Amino acid sequence: MLRIAIIIGSTRPGRKGAGVAKWVYDIAQKRSDAEFELVDIKDYDLPLLDEPVSPTMGQEYTHQHTKIWSAKIASFDAYVFVTPEYNHGTSGALKNAIDFLYHEWVNKAAGFVGYGGAAGTRAVENLRLVMGELQVATVRAQVGLSLFTDYENFSDFTPAGHQEGSVNAMLDQVIAWGGALRAMREKT
Ligand SMILES: Cc1cc2nc3c(=O)[nH]c(=O)nc-3n(C[C@H](O)[C@H](O)[C@H](O)COP(=O)(O)O)c2cc1C
């Protein structure tokens, strides 16, 4: 069974990201074509990148926190990044967590759920560029949640009715591409 991580991309106290990711996870749990796991970068206590050698070199990591994070990310076939938009990009915490690793991401698939004042669109575009360097295949279908139309008073999460369909459309593509890439990895 394909294993897909739903990665919570924000860490600040009071973050909306945990609620959004749980909602995505609950929708995903209704499916039987993949296994899903919530991955909270906050749980991994990653400092600002402190490995002396770039992960592209494939050397053994020096820190236990990197080894634990590496094993977790390597165990998945595909990822759904749940990203806030901070100053027209993704969060520093998520970018830092991504930068810790390299080969763990390569030849996997990814989809995105963005949220924010402008539905996280620019944060997702930012992440797509990063994924290109990591050789991650990003799917077209994406979810954008707006603080104006998917929250009440900018605080209570009340996703519009069509958003569940958007999540499933994105997951359909992540599962299709994730499966194709897993087959390719198994061959090589
Ligand atoms: C530092 C910071 C920068 C932000 N920049 C933007 C932005 O550029 N565009 C936008 O639409 N929303 C922006 N927002 C609003 C966030 O997307 C929104 O508060 C969201 O809930 C943040 O995710 P979090 O609650 O999981 O931390 C910003 C919020 C913060 C805290």
The ligand as an SDF file (V2000), in Angstrom:
LIG
                    3D

 31 33  0  0  0  0  0  0  0  0999 V2000
    4.6330   36.0190    9.6370 C   0  0  0  0  0  0  0  0  0  0  0  0
    3.3490   35.9480    8.8670 C   0  0  0  0  0  0  0  0  0  0  0  0
    3.3210   36.3480    7.5600 C   0  0  0  0  0  0  0  0  0  0  0  0
    2.1550   36.2470    6.8060 C   0  0  0  0  0  0  0  0  0  0  0  0
    2.1750   36.5860    5.5010 N   0  0  0  0  0  0  0  0  0  0  0  0
    1.0800   36.3690    4.7240 C   0  0  0  0  0  0  0  0  0  0  0  0
    1.1350   36.6050    3.3310 C   0  0  0  0  0  0  0  0  0  0  0  0
    2.1300   37.0090    2.7750 O   0  0  0  0  0  0  0  0  0  0  0  0
    0.0400   36.3380    2.5960 N   0  0  0  0  0  0  0  0  0  0  0  0
   -1.1080   35.8510    3.1460 C   0  0  0  0  0  0  0  0  0  0  0  0
   -2.0650   35.6140    2.4200 O   0  0  0  0  0  0  0  0  0  0  0  0
   -1.1970   35.6140    4.4890 N   0  0  0  0  0  0  0  0  0  0  0  0
   -0.1250   35.8630    5.2730 C   0  0  0  0  0  0  0  0  0  0  0  0
   -0.1710   35.6110    6.6310 N   0  0  0  0  0  0  0  0  0  0  0  0
   -1.4050   35.0600    7.1910 C   0  0  0  0  0  0  0  0  0  0  0  0
   -1.2280   33.5550    7.3960 C   0  0  0  0  0  0  0  0  0  0  0  0
   -1.2140   32.8500    6.1830 O   0  0  0  0  0  0  0  0  0  0  0  0
   -2.3020   33.0140    8.3240 C   0  0  0  0  0  0  0  0  0  0  0  0
   -2.1900   33.7260    9.5500 O   0  0  0  0  0  0  0  0  0  0  0  0
   -2.1580   31.5410    8.5900 C   0  0  0  0  0  0  0  0  0  0  0  0
   -3.1200   31.1470    9.5380 O   0  0  0  0  0  0  0  0  0  0  0  0
   -0.7660   31.1880    9.1070 C   0  0  0  0  0  0  0  0  0  0  0  0
   -0.6330   29.8140    9.3260 O   0  0  0  0  0  0  0  0  0  0  0  0
   -0.5060   29.1880   10.8070 P   0  0  0  0  0  0  0  0  0  0  0  0
   -1.7370   29.7060   11.5470 O   0  0  0  0  0  0  0  0  0  0  0  0
   -0.5670   27.7180   10.6170 O   0  0  0  0  0  0  0  0  0  0  0  0
    0.7660   29.7060   11.3780 O   0  0  0  0  0  0  0  0  0  0  0  0
    0.9670   35.7580    7.4100 C   0  0  0  0  0  0  0  0  0  0  0  0
    1.0080   35.3720    8.7670 C   0  0  0  0  0  0  0  0  0  0  0  0
    2.1740   35.4440    9.4760 C   0  0  0  0  0  0  0  0  0  0  0  0
    2.1860   34.9780   10.9150 C   0  0  0  0  0  0  0  0  0  0  0  0
  1  2  1  0
  2  3  1  0
  2 30  2  0
  3  4  2  0
  4  5  1  0
  4 28  1  0
  5  6  2  0
  6  7  1  0
  6 13  1  0
  7  8  2  0
  7  9  1  0
  9 10  1  0
 10 11  2  0
 10 12  1  0
 12 13  2  0
 13 14  1  0
 14 15  1  0
 14 28  1  0
 15 16  1  0
 16 17  1  0
 16 18  1  0
 18 19  1  0
 18 20  1  0
 20 21  1  0
 20 22  1  0
 22 23  1  0
 23 24  1  0
 24 25  2  0
 24 26  1  0
 24 27  1  0
 28 29  2  0
 29 30  1  0
 30 31  1  0
M  END
$$$$
